Amino acid sequence: MEVRKSLEHAEAIEGGPLHVLHPFARRAAVMIAVLARLLAISTLLSGEAVKESINDQTRSAAASSLAEANAIKAFVSTSAARELGLLAGAQTSPREVQALRHAARLDDQAARIFGPRERVLVRRAAAKEATHEDEDEKHFRFEFASAALEIGIVLGSIAIITHLRWLVRGGMLAGVVGVGFIVAGLLV
């Protein structure tokens, strides 16, 4: 058996057809390949979570701005209606009184329209804000997964060089932690 290993080693050194990779190194290389694939998945999911988080934050801000604008419009319309009502009571000409009351009714109608729209927009903004927070949480979990997987890859690479089995076990443990964070991110 020792003679065979010596011959294989000599052929490998001379550039012969046989390239011998220690079984330990092969297992560590496979582990590294699996962790690299998981890292790619985690990175992709993290990027998607960031995009969704930004989009939801933008939608939330737009809905909040529109709700605030509608609240201001409703306030101004209601105030104008009250003023016109007061002016209508103080006028002497029946035609002026009728015109002012009509204007006040229109302003009251505008205030009634903007109120429900504001409530819908506020609910929409709150929903998008909650979704934004979920996407943010996903992003952080996927980033932790990426970090754990990268640590596992590094430990596996060092294990190939040093032939230390505990480094492979550490790399596998880091991989399990990374997978756990990927699953936790998908469950958010």
C-alpha positions as CSV (number, residue, x, y, z in Angstrom):
1,M,0.0,0.0,0.0
2,E,2.8,2.4,0.8
3,V,4.5,1.7,-2.5
4,R,1.2,2.6,-4.3
5,K,1.0,5.9,-2.5
6,S,4.6,6.7,-3.3
7,L,4.0,6.0,-7.0
8,E,0.8,8.1,-7.1
9,H,2.6,10.9,-5.4
10,A,5.5,10.6,-7.9
11,E,3.1,10.7,-10.8
12,A,1.3,13.7,-9.4
13,I,4.7,15.5,-9.0
14,E,5.8,14.6,-12.5
15,G,2.5,15.9,-14.0
16,G,1.2,12.4,-14.6
17,P,-2.4,11.6,-15.3
18,L,-3.3,10.8,-11.8
19,H,-4.1,13.7,-9.5
20,V,-4.6,12.6,-5.9
21,L,-6.7,14.7,-3.6
22,H,-6.8,13.5,0.0
23,P,-10.4,12.3,1.0
24,F,-10.4,14.8,3.8
25,A,-9.6,17.7,1.4
26,R,-12.4,16.4,-1.0
27,R,-15.0,16.4,1.8
28,A,-13.9,19.9,2.9
29,A,-14.1,21.1,-0.7
30,V,-17.6,19.8,-1.1
31,M,-18.6,21.5,2.1
32,I,-17.1,24.7,0.8
33,A,-19.1,24.3,-2.5
34,V,-22.3,23.8,-0.7
35,L,-21.7,26.8,1.6
36,A,-20.9,28.9,-1.4
37,R,-24.2,28.0,-3.0
38,L,-26.0,28.8,0.2
39,L,-24.1,32.1,0.3
40,A,-25.3,33.0,-3.2
41,I,-28.9,32.3,-2.2
42,S,-28.6,34.3,1.0
43,T,-27.0,37.2,-0.9
44,L,-29.8,37.2,-3.5
45,L,-32.5,37.1,-0.8
46,S,-30.8,39.9,1.1
47,G,-30.7,42.1,-2.0
48,E,-34.4,41.4,-2.7
49,A,-35.3,42.3,0.9
50,V,-33.4,45.6,0.7
51,K,-35.2,46.5,-2.6
52,E,-38.6,45.7,-1.1
53,S,-37.8,47.6,2.1
54,I,-36.9,50.7,0.1
55,N,-39.9,50.4,-2.1
56,D,-42.3,50.0,0.9
57,Q,-40.7,52.9,2.7
58,T,-41.1,55.0,-0.4
59,R,-44.8,54.0,-0.8
60,S,-45.4,54.6,2.9
61,A,-43.9,58.1,2.6
62,A,-45.9,58.9,-0.4
63,A,-49.2,57.8,1.2
64,S,-48.3,59.7,4.4
65,S,-47.6,62.9,2.4
66,L,-50.8,62.6,0.4
67,A,-52.8,62.0,3.7
68,E,-51.2,65.1,5.2
69,A,-52.0,67.1,2.1
70,N,-55.6,65.9,2.3
71,A,-55.8,66.7,6.0
72,I,-54.7,70.2,5.3
73,K,-57.2,70.6,2.4
74,A,-60.0,69.4,4.7
75,F,-59.0,71.7,7.5
76,V,-58.8,74.7,5.1
77,S,-62.1,73.8,3.5
78,T,-63.8,73.4,6.9
79,S,-62.4,76.7,8.1
80,A,-63.4,78.5,4.9
81,A,-66.9,77.0,5.3
82,R,-67.2,78.3,8.8
83,E,-66.0,81.8,7.8
84,L,-68.5,81.8,4.9
85,G,-71.3,80.8,7.2
86,L,-70.5,83.6,9.5
87,L,-70.3,86.1,6.6
88,A,-73.6,84.8,5.2
89,G,-75.3,85.5,8.5
90,A,-74.0,89.1,8.5
91,Q,-74.9,90.0,4.9
92,T,-78.1,91.9,4.1
93,S,-78.6,91.0,0.5
94,P,-80.5,87.8,0.0
95,R,-78.5,87.0,-3.1
96,E,-75.1,87.4,-1.3
97,V,-76.4,85.2,1.6
98,Q,-77.4,82.5,-0.9
99,A,-74.1,82.6,-2.7
100,L,-72.1,82.4,0.5
101,R,-74.2,79.5,1.8
102,H,-73.7,77.6,-1.4
103,A,-70.0,78.2,-1.2
104,A,-70.1,76.9,2.4
105,R,-71.9,73.8,1.4
106,L,-69.3,73.1,-1.3
107,D,-66.6,73.5,1.2
108,D,-68.3,71.2,3.7
109,Q,-68.7,68.7,0.9
110,A,-65.0,68.9,0.1
111,A,-64.1,68.3,3.8
112,R,-66.4,65.3,3.9
113,I,-64.7,63.8,0.8
114,F,-61.1,64.4,2.0
115,G,-61.8,62.9,5.5
116,P,-62.4,59.3,4.3
117,R,-59.6,59.5,1.8
118,E,-57.2,60.6,4.5
119,R,-58.2,57.6,6.7
120,V,-57.6,55.2,3.8
121,L,-54.2,56.8,3.1
122,V,-53.2,56.7,6.7
123,R,-54.1,53.0,6.9
124,R,-52.2,52.4,3.6
125,A,-49.1,54.2,4.9
126,A,-49.2,52.2,8.2
127,A,-49.5,48.9,6.3
128,K,-46.5,49.8,4.0
129,E,-44.5,50.9,7.1
130,A,-45.2,47.5,8.7
131,T,-44.2,45.7,5.5
132,H,-41.0,47.9,5.3
133,E,-40.1,46.8,8.9
134,D,-40.6,43.1,7.9
135,E,-38.4,43.5,4.9
136,D,-35.8,45.2,7.0
137,E,-35.9,42.3,9.4
138,K,-35.5,39.8,6.5
139,H,-32.5,41.8,5.2
140,F,-30.8,41.6,8.6
141,R,-31.4,37.9,8.9
142,F,-30.1,37.2,5.4
143,E,-27.0,39.3,6.1
144,F,-26.3,37.3,9.3
145,A,-26.8,34.2,7.2
146,S,-24.2,35.5,4.7
147,A,-21.7,36.3,7.4
148,A,-22.1,32.8,9.0
149,L,-21.7,31.1,5.6
150,E,-18.6,33.2,4.7
151,I,-17.1,32.2,8.1
152,G,-17.9,28.5,7.2
153,I,-16.2,28.9,3.8
154,V,-13.1,30.4,5.4
155,L,-12.9,27.7,8.1
156,G,-13.3,25.0,5.4
157,S,-10.6,26.6,3.2
158,I,-8.2,26.7,6.2
159,A,-9.0,23.1,7.0
160,I,-7.9,22.0,3.5
161,I,-4.6,23.6,4.0
162,T,-4.0,22.5,7.6
163,H,-5.9,19.2,7.6
164,L,-7.5,20.1,11.0
165,R,-10.8,18.3,11.3
166,W,-12.2,20.6,13.9
167,L,-12.1,23.4,11.3
168,V,-14.3,21.4,9.1
169,R,-16.7,20.9,12.0
170,G,-16.6,24.6,12.7
171,G,-17.3,25.3,9.1
172,M,-20.2,22.9,9.1
173,L,-21.6,24.5,12.3
174,A,-21.3,28.0,10.7
175,G,-23.2,26.6,7.7
176,V,-26.0,25.3,9.9
177,V,-26.2,28.7,11.6
178,G,-26.3,30.3,8.2
179,V,-29.1,28.0,7.0
180,G,-31.0,28.8,10.2
181,F,-30.8,32.5,9.5
182,I,-32.0,31.9,5.9
183,V,-35.0,29.9,7.2
184,A,-35.7,32.6,9.8
185,G,-35.6,35.3,7.1
186,L,-38.0,33.4,4.9
187,L,-40.4,33.0,7.8
188,V,-40.7,36.7,8.5
